[in-house]
Amino acid sequence: REELKKESDLGLTYERWAWYLDDDAVLDRFLVARDDNVQKASRLIRDALAWRLKRRPHVLDYAELDRECATGKLRVAPSLDRFGRPVVIFDNSVQNTKDAGGQLRALAFVLEHALRRCDGSQARKYVIFLHLNDFSLRNNPSWSVTKETMKMLICCFAECCGHIILHN
């Protein structure tokens, strides 16, 4: 926290993000992701906050979220897996929009929801289930969206994913 409180660039002041950074579980995930190296973890947190500042997943537009999740392409399964972990389902076959920003904000919301399902349980990570049955170039996300999705999973949701299952 002390390392982060020194930060003042990109609007990433500690006070602005205290609601996020005061959560010990968040800081623990970033430290684990960088082998307990405080400087590397701090850099990763700054990257995550820069992404959050750009995409603003914490500011919900319910109409946008409803539009993005209406077809069930992104959802958290109602039950847990056999190890007690939430299951996040990506079903690209029912893609219904081309709005990359909206898709990424909806994904961030769903991943945050999955993390909240871990609260109070032994599970600290979720499982991602990628449904690829009707996957094609027609409904494939663009390369830029794919890269930003990977960046979001790596830096914003560090140490949150237990497994990724590809199913065809």
Backbone as CSV, one residue per row, in Angstrom:
resi,resn,N_x,N_y,N_z,CA_x,CA_y,CA_z,C_x,C_y,C_z
1,ARG,0.827,-1.197,0.000,0.000,0.000,0.000,0.867,1.254,0.000
2,GLU,1.967,1.210,0.746,2.839,2.385,0.816,3.425,2.704,-0.550
3,GLU,3.815,1.671,-1.278,4.363,1.869,-2.629,3.317,2.526,-3.533
4,LEU,2.070,2.101,-3.400,1.000,2.643,-4.235,0.625,4.064,-3.832
5,LYS,0.760,4.377,-2.566,0.396,5.720,-2.115,1.335,6.782,-2.666
6,LYS,2.548,6.381,-3.081,3.496,7.319,-3.687,3.096,7.676,-5.119
7,GLU,2.280,6.840,-5.736,1.920,6.987,-7.151,1.013,8.183,-7.382
8,SER,1.252,8.908,-8.476,0.381,10.045,-8.767,0.147,10.249,-10.253
9,ASP,0.643,9.365,-11.118,0.450,9.573,-12.557,-0.829,8.911,-13.055
10,LEU,-1.286,9.316,-14.208,-2.449,8.747,-14.895,-3.732,8.757,-14.068
11,GLY,-3.821,9.633,-13.105,-5.019,9.659,-12.276,-5.130,8.442,-11.387
12,LEU,-3.999,7.795,-11.146,-4.009,6.551,-10.386,-3.695,6.788,-8.914
13,THR,-4.143,7.879,-8.390,-3.858,8.160,-6.989,-4.530,7.134,-6.091
14,TYR,-3.886,6.859,-4.987,-4.391,5.846,-4.062,-5.793,6.204,-3.581
15,GLU,-6.001,7.477,-3.260,-7.302,7.889,-2.732,-8.425,7.614,-3.730
16,ARG,-8.150,7.824,-5.008,-9.169,7.602,-6.045,-9.565,6.128,-6.117
17,TRP,-8.606,5.230,-5.869,-8.854,3.800,-6.026,-8.872,3.064,-4.687
18,ALA,-9.019,3.791,-3.586,-8.984,3.160,-2.258,-10.053,2.075,-2.129
19,TRP,-11.225,2.277,-2.738,-12.302,1.280,-2.661,-11.853,-0.072,-3.226
20,TYR,-10.903,-0.058,-4.135,-10.377,-1.275,-4.765,-9.114,-1.755,-4.051
21,LEU,-8.224,-0.827,-3.726,-6.916,-1.173,-3.180,-6.937,-1.482,-1.687
22,ASP,-7.996,-1.130,-0.986,-8.077,-1.438,0.436,-8.488,-2.886,0.699
23,ASP,-8.782,-3.620,-0.355,-9.145,-5.030,-0.240,-7.860,-5.866,-0.214
24,ASP,-7.579,-6.497,0.921,-6.356,-7.295,1.051,-6.286,-8.415,0.018
25,ALA,-7.417,-9.000,-0.329,-7.428,-10.088,-1.311,-6.932,-9.604,-2.673
26,VAL,-7.277,-8.376,-3.036,-6.816,-7.802,-4.309,-5.299,-7.666,-4.289
27,LEU,-4.774,-7.071,-3.235,-3.323,-6.886,-3.139,-2.601,-8.234,-3.084
28,ASP,-3.158,-9.199,-2.377,-2.549,-10.535,-2.306,-2.453,-11.174,-3.684
29,ARG,-3.508,-11.049,-4.491,-3.491,-11.641,-5.842,-2.355,-11.058,-6.677
30,PHE,-2.191,-9.724,-6.617,-1.140,-9.091,-7.403,0.251,-9.491,-6.895
31,LEU,0.409,-9.610,-5.579,1.697,-10.043,-5.031,2.024,-11.482,-5.432
32,VAL,1.044,-12.359,-5.360,1.259,-13.748,-5.766,1.615,-13.822,-7.246
33,ALA,0.942,-13.019,-8.054,1.194,-13.019,-9.500,2.617,-12.603,-9.832
34,ARG,3.249,-11.847,-8.947,4.619,-11.378,-9.186,5.592,-11.907,-8.134
35,ASP,5.317,-13.108,-7.638,6.208,-13.807,-6.712,6.619,-12.952,-5.516
36,ASP,5.677,-12.237,-4.947,5.879,-11.398,-3.757,6.885,-10.257,-3.953
37,ASN,7.153,-9.897,-5.206,8.017,-8.751,-5.492,7.141,-7.498,-5.498
38,VAL,7.312,-6.633,-4.503,6.428,-5.480,-4.315,6.502,-4.517,-5.497
39,GLN,7.703,-4.262,-6.019,7.827,-3.325,-7.139,7.123,-3.865,-8.390
40,LYS,7.311,-5.152,-8.686,6.652,-5.747,-9.854,5.135,-5.792,-9.663
41,ALA,4.700,-6.109,-8.458,3.261,-6.139,-8.165,2.676,-4.738,-8.285
42,SER,3.407,-3.739,-7.833,2.951,-2.352,-7.940,2.802,-1.941,-9.401
43,ARG,3.757,-2.342,-10.233,3.653,-2.051,-11.672,2.427,-2.729,-12.285
44,LEU,2.178,-3.965,-11.884,1.017,-4.692,-12.393,-0.278,-4.023,-11.950
45,ILE,-0.319,-3.574,-10.709,-1.511,-2.871,-10.210,-1.719,-1.581,-10.988
46,ARG,-0.637,-0.839,-11.260,-0.764,0.392,-12.051,-1.314,0.099,-13.444
47,ASP,-0.848,-1.004,-14.064,-1.381,-1.394,-15.374,-2.868,-1.724,-15.280
48,ALA,-3.241,-2.439,-14.224,-4.649,-2.802,-14.036,-5.506,-1.558,-13.829
49,LEU,-5.007,-0.618,-13.030,-5.772,0.605,-12.778,-5.863,1.471,-14.030
50,ALA,-4.797,1.483,-14.836,-4.840,2.237,-16.100,-5.914,1.638,-17.013
51,TRP,-6.007,0.301,-17.047,-7.042,-0.335,-17.863,-8.428,0.013,-17.313
52,ARG,-8.578,-0.059,-16.003,-9.868,0.275,-15.387,-10.241,1.737,-15.629
53,LEU,-9.252,2.622,-15.628,-9.505,4.032,-15.903,-9.983,4.218,-17.339
54,LYS,-9.417,3.447,-18.254,-9.790,3.539,-19.673,-11.175,2.938,-19.932
55,ARG,-11.414,1.742,-19.444,-12.659,1.014,-19.754,-13.779,1.224,-18.743
56,ARG,-13.456,1.647,-17.537,-14.414,1.968,-16.487,-15.431,0.843,-16.217
57,PRO,-14.962,-0.368,-15.914,-15.911,-1.455,-15.655,-16.671,-1.287,-14.348
58,HIS,-16.184,-0.430,-13.465,-16.838,-0.205,-12.175,-18.003,0.775,-12.291
59,VAL,-18.164,1.424,-13.446,-19.285,2.333,-13.691,-20.253,1.586,-14.602
60,LEU,-21.300,1.063,-14.003,-22.203,0.191,-14.759,-23.235,0.977,-15.556
61,ASP,-23.369,0.588,-16.795,-24.460,1.042,-17.649,-25.345,-0.191,-17.816
62,TYR,-26.447,-0.233,-17.074,-27.266,-1.441,-17.050,-27.852,-1.793,-18.410
63,ALA,-28.163,-0.781,-19.228,-28.679,-1.064,-20.573,-27.603,-1.758,-21.406
64,GLU,-26.364,-1.280,-21.302,-25.255,-1.896,-22.037,-25.006,-3.313,-21.540
65,LEU,-25.001,-3.490,-20.236,-24.779,-4.809,-19.659,-25.876,-5.786,-20.074
66,ASP,-27.109,-5.327,-20.069,-28.227,-6.162,-20.497,-28.077,-6.546,-21.968
67,ARG,-27.697,-5.582,-22.800,-27.516,-5.832,-24.234,-26.400,-6.858,-24.458
68,GLU,-25.301,-6.728,-23.732,-24.154,-7.624,-23.919,-24.417,-9.030,-23.379
69,CYS,-25.180,-9.142,-22.312,-25.366,-10.447,-21.667,-26.707,-11.099,-22.005
70,ALA,-27.526,-10.449,-22.822,-28.880,-10.938,-23.105,-28.893,-12.338,-23.710
71,THR,-27.928,-12.651,-24.558,-27.940,-13.943,-25.242,-27.283,-15.053,-24.427
72,GLY,-26.667,-14.701,-23.314,-25.997,-15.702,-22.496,-24.569,-15.973,-22.924
73,LYS,-24.003,-15.090,-23.741,-22.630,-15.329,-24.207,-21.613,-15.215,-23.073
74,LEU,-21.946,-14.443,-22.052,-21.108,-14.305,-20.856,-21.997,-14.501,-19.648
75,ARG,-21.615,-15.447,-18.804,-22.415,-15.644,-17.599,-21.627,-16.469,-16.594
76,VAL,-22.070,-16.393,-15.367,-21.529,-17.241,-14.313,-22.566,-18.332,-14.078
77,ALA,-22.124,-19.575,-14.157,-23.049,-20.695,-13.968,-23.671,-20.620,-12.576
78,PRO,-24.927,-21.033,-12.457,-25.596,-20.958,-11.146,-24.986,-21.892,-10.097
79,SER,-24.358,-22.985,-10.537,-23.738,-23.902,-9.575,-22.218,-23.835,-9.695
80,LEU,-21.550,-24.357,-8.693,-20.091,-24.367,-8.651,-19.565,-25.677,-9.228
81,ASP,-18.282,-25.713,-9.578,-17.706,-26.971,-10.031,-17.459,-27.885,-8.828
82,ARG,-16.935,-29.067,-9.053,-16.794,-30.025,-7.947,-15.778,-29.597,-6.898
83,PHE,-14.966,-28.574,-7.206,-14.000,-28.057,-6.235,-14.497,-26.782,-5.565
84,GLY,-15.768,-26.424,-5.815,-16.371,-25.262,-5.182,-16.045,-23.939,-5.852
85,ARG,-15.569,-23.986,-7.102,-15.201,-22.762,-7.809,-16.334,-22.313,-8.732
86,PRO,-16.527,-21.012,-8.849,-17.499,-20.500,-9.816,-17.037,-20.820,-11.237
87,VAL,-17.974,-21.018,-12.135,-17.661,-21.316,-13.531,-18.161,-20.165,-14.389
88,VAL,-17.234,-19.519,-15.093,-17.563,-18.434,-16.012,-17.677,-19.052,-17.404
89,ILE,-18.803,-18.809,-18.057,-19.046,-19.406,-19.365,-18.947,-18.340,-20.443
90,PHE,-18.088,-18.599,-21.443,-17.989,-17.770,-22.643,-18.603,-18.597,-23.764
91,ASP,-19.624,-18.089,-24.412,-20.227,-18.786,-25.542,-20.235,-17.842,-26.734
92,ASN,-19.196,-17.900,-27.526,-19.032,-16.990,-28.661,-20.045,-17.263,-29.779
93,SER,-20.699,-18.419,-29.748,-21.646,-18.756,-30.817,-22.895,-17.882,-30.777
94,VAL,-23.140,-17.215,-29.660,-24.313,-16.344,-29.554,-23.904,-14.875,-29.436
95,GLN,-22.777,-14.542,-30.048,-22.303,-13.155,-30.064,-23.361,-12.280,-30.727
96,ASN,-23.693,-11.166,-30.083,-24.782,-10.343,-30.591,-24.411,-8.878,-30.807
97,THR,-23.173,-8.470,-30.489,-22.787,-7.077,-30.683,-21.381,-6.993,-31.257
98,LYS,-21.043,-5.825,-31.740,-19.688,-5.555,-32.245,-18.970,-4.523,-31.383
99,ASP,-19.592,-4.081,-30.293,-19.035,-3.042,-29.433,-17.972,-3.635,-28.511
100,ALA,-16.696,-3.465,-28.890,-15.597,-4.057,-28.127,-15.563,-3.527,-26.695
101,GLY,-15.743,-2.230,-26.515,-15.727,-1.648,-25.174,-16.815,-2.234,-24.300
102,GLY,-18.009,-2.347,-24.843,-19.123,-2.929,-24.095,-18.877,-4.384,-23.754
103,GLN,-18.298,-5.127,-24.703,-17.999,-6.533,-24.459,-16.979,-6.688,-23.339
104,LEU,-15.948,-5.843,-23.347,-14.913,-5.934,-22.316,-15.434,-5.507,-20.949
105,ARG,-16.278,-4.480,-20.914,-16.869,-4.074,-19.629,-17.786,-5.169,-19.089
106,ALA,-18.554,-5.802,-19.973,-19.435,-6.899,-19.541,-18.603,-8.074,-19.032
107,LEU,-17.510,-8.375,-19.727,-16.633,-9.454,-19.280,-16.055,-9.133,-17.899
108,ALA,-15.597,-7.902,-17.714,-15.054,-7.502,-16.412,-16.123,-7.637,-15.327
109,PHE,-17.359,-7.235,-15.625,-18.448,-7.361,-14.653,-18.677,-8.828,-14.292
110,VAL,-18.712,-9.701,-15.301,-18.955,-11.123,-15.054,-17.807,-11.735,-14.237
111,LEU,-16.566,-11.347,-14.542,-15.428,-11.869,-13.785,-15.455,-11.371,-12.339
112,GLU,-15.831,-10.110,-12.136,-15.970,-9.579,-10.770,-17.067,-10.339,-10.019
113,HIS,-18.166,-10.635,-10.715,-19.257,-11.404,-10.107,-18.761,-12.792,-9.690
114,ALA,-17.965,-13.425,-10.559,-17.424,-14.748,-10.228,-16.515,-14.671,-9.000
115,LEU,-15.709,-13.611,-8.912,-14.847,-13.448,-7.740,-15.660,-13.254,-6.464
116,ARG,-16.760,-12.525,-6.556,-17.619,-12.339,-5.379,-18.230,-13.663,-4.944
117,ARG,-18.451,-14.569,-5.890,-18.977,-15.895,-5.543,-17.953,-16.706,-4.754
118,CYS,-16.666,-16.339,-4.854,-15.600,-17.020,-4.100,-15.567,-16.578,-2.644
119,ASP,-16.108,-15.405,-2.346,-16.074,-14.885,-0.976,-16.729,-15.863,-0.014
120,GLY,-16.057,-16.119,1.089,-16.614,-16.988,2.111,-16.457,-18.463,1.819
121,SER,-15.783,-18.798,0.735,-15.581,-20.211,0.426,-14.083,-20.500,0.397
122,GLN,-13.746,-21.747,0.252,-12.335,-22.136,0.172,-11.758,-21.796,-1.197
123,ALA,-12.612,-21.674,-2.195,-12.145,-21.378,-3.551,-11.693,-19.925,-3.641
124,ARG,-10.551,-19.708,-4.281,-10.055,-18.349,-4.469,-9.971,-17.995,-5.946
125,LYS,-10.292,-18.979,-6.797,-10.187,-18.774,-8.232,-11.435,-19.315,-8.914
126,TYR,-11.654,-18.855,-10.128,-12.780,-19.366,-10.906,-12.268,-20.196,-12.065
127,VAL,-13.183,-20.867,-12.730,-12.900,-21.663,-13.916,-13.548,-20.957,-15.100
128,ILE,-12.837,-20.887,-16.209,-13.420,-20.334,-17.437,-13.715,-21.489,-18.373
129,PHE,-14.952,-21.551,-18.833,-15.396,-22.582,-19.771,-15.676,-21.897,-21.104
130,LEU,-14.866,-22.209,-22.120,-15.053,-21.623,-23.451,-15.821,-22.612,-24.320
131,HIS,-17.018,-22.232,-24.676,-17.861,-23.068,-25.522,-17.528,-22.731,-26.975
132,LEU,-16.915,-23.676,-27.699,-16.451,-23.416,-29.064,-17.220,-24.208,-30.117
133,ASN,-18.399,-24.701,-29.769,-19.143,-25.558,-30.681,-19.413,-24.904,-32.026
134,ASP,-19.886,-23.676,-32.059,-20.180,-22.981,-33.308,-19.177,-21.870,-33.581
135,PHE,-17.964,-22.052,-33.110,-16.926,-21.044,-33.294,-16.533,-20.978,-34.770
136,SER,-16.444,-19.770,-35.299,-16.036,-19.588,-36.693,-15.394,-18.215,-36.857
137,LEU,-14.824,-17.976,-38.008,-14.243,-16.659,-38.281,-15.317,-15.577,-38.306
138,ARG,-16.556,-15.957,-38.596,-17.657,-14.991,-38.636,-17.938,-14.395,-37.253
139,ASN,-17.874,-15.215,-36.229,-18.173,-14.707,-34.889,-16.936,-14.602,-34.006
140,ASN,-15.763,-14.697,-34.617,-14.498,-14.568,-33.899,-14.258,-13.102,-33.548
141,PRO,-13.861,-12.782,-32.325,-13.558,-11.382,-32.007,-12.321,-10.920,-32.773
142,SER,-12.217,-9.634,-32.984,-11.062,-9.088,-33.696,-9.788,-9.337,-32.889
143,TRP,-8.632,-9.251,-33.563,-7.363,-9.484,-32.896,-7.140,-8.459,-31.785
144,SER,-7.525,-7.203,-32.014,-7.316,-6.171,-30.984,-8.155,-6.465,-29.737
145,VAL,-9.379,-6.943,-29.925,-10.226,-7.307,-28.778,-9.643,-8.529,-28.067
146,THR,-9.141,-9.490,-28.829,-8.522,-10.680,-28.244,-7.309,-10.293,-27.404
147,LYS,-6.455,-9.397,-27.928,-5.271,-8.961,-27.183,-5.666,-8.215,-25.907
148,GLU,-6.668,-7.336,-26.002,-7.078,-6.597,-24.809,-7.730,-7.523,-23.787
149,THR,-8.445,-8.535,-24.250,-9.031,-9.518,-23.338,-7.935,-10.266,-22.586
150,MET,-6.889,-10.683,-23.315,-5.776,-11.374,-22.660,-5.084,-10.459,-21.660
151,LYS,-4.888,-9.188,-22.036,-4.259,-8.239,-21.123,-5.111,-8.071,-19.863
152,MET,-6.433,-7.981,-20.049,-7.325,-7.817,-18.909,-7.254,-9.035,-17.989
153,LEU,-7.263,-10.231,-18.560,-7.207,-11.442,-17.736,-5.877,-11.552,-16.999
154,ILE,-4.789,-11.138,-17.646,-3.466,-11.256,-17.042,-3.208,-10.174,-16.006
155,CYS,-3.545,-8.931,-16.348,-3.159,-7.862,-15.421,-4.292,-7.440,-14.497
156,CYS,-5.505,-7.360,-14.951,-6.594,-6.894,-14.081,-7.136,-7.996,-13.179
157,PHE,-7.089,-9.213,-13.652,-7.607,-10.339,-12.878,-6.490,-11.345,-12.622
158,ALA,-5.345,-10.821,-12.187,-4.175,-11.647,-11.913,-4.495,-12.685,-10.846
159,GLU,-4.053,-13.908,-11.091,-4.211,-15.005,-10.130,-5.667,-15.282,-9.763
160,CYS,-6.578,-15.088,-10.705,-8.003,-15.350,-10.449,-8.500,-16.597,-11.162
161,CYS,-7.831,-16.969,-12.229,-8.295,-18.086,-13.050,-7.613,-19.372,-12.614
162,GLY,-8.417,-20.343,-12.218,-7.886,-21.641,-11.817,-7.615,-22.532,-13.012
163,HIS,-8.574,-22.621,-13.913,-8.447,-23.429,-15.118,-9.239,-22.776,-16.250
164,ILE,-8.845,-23.114,-17.461,-9.622,-22.732,-18.649,-9.919,-24.025,-19.394
165,ILE,-11.187,-24.241,-19.667,-11.616,-25.450,-20.359,-12.146,-25.049,-21.723
166,LEU,-11.577,-25.652,-22.791,-12.057,-25.413,-24.151,-12.931,-26.606,-24.516
167,HIS,-14.168,-26.330,-24.911,-15.106,-27.412,-25.236,-15.671,-27.198,-26.621
168,ASN,-15.626,-28.245,-27.420,-16.180,-28.167,-28.763,-17.322,-29.154,-28.893
